[in-house]
Amino acid sequence: ITNEVWENWGREWRNIEGRRSSQRLRSLGIPTSSRHMFHGIADPNHNAIVTTWNRVVLDVGNLNRFLKSRRISRSNRCRQSGCAGSEDADHILFNCQDIEHASHQQILKNNIKNDFRIPSGLCLLSLKDVLSAMSEVETRTTENLFRLAKLIHNFITHHHDKGVI
């Protein structure tokens, strides 16, 4: 069984979809060796926070862009009424045009700016923008990334499709 698992993993890794996660981590400036970087951080919701963080960072999960790439959904368009964008993690967190959702996004952006002392004039339009601002303003330590993961988890849990991402 172990050999079969390794062979399957190797086949998937050689496939473009298998490399996509490492490419996404590198594009965000997160070392690919840090996949388990939150191990040992004590928090009552640790597993849920880490799961949400991995889905957001890797841009997978219950998002139409990812579901369409897997032929599970017919469209990659946002499910929020009044928005015609492509539904991916950055869109849900920072760019959705639905009025109610946009107000919740602004709360998330304000929380991120306050928690990490990011200047108020800086636009946060993607996770990459947030991580870049964090590296300029505050050291990107494991604890700080976990605080960011917790903010994102709380936003998704309270304001997006009953917490499913």
Secondary structure, 3 states (H helix, E strand, C coil): CHHHHHHHHHHHHHCHHHHHHHHHHHHHCCCHHHCCCCCCCCCCCHHHHHHHHHHHHCCCCCCHHHHHHCCCCCCCECCCCCCCCECCHHHHHHHCCCHHHHHHHHHHHHHHHHHHCCCCCCCCCCHHHHHHHHHHHCCCCHHHHHHHHHHHHHHHHHHCHHHCC
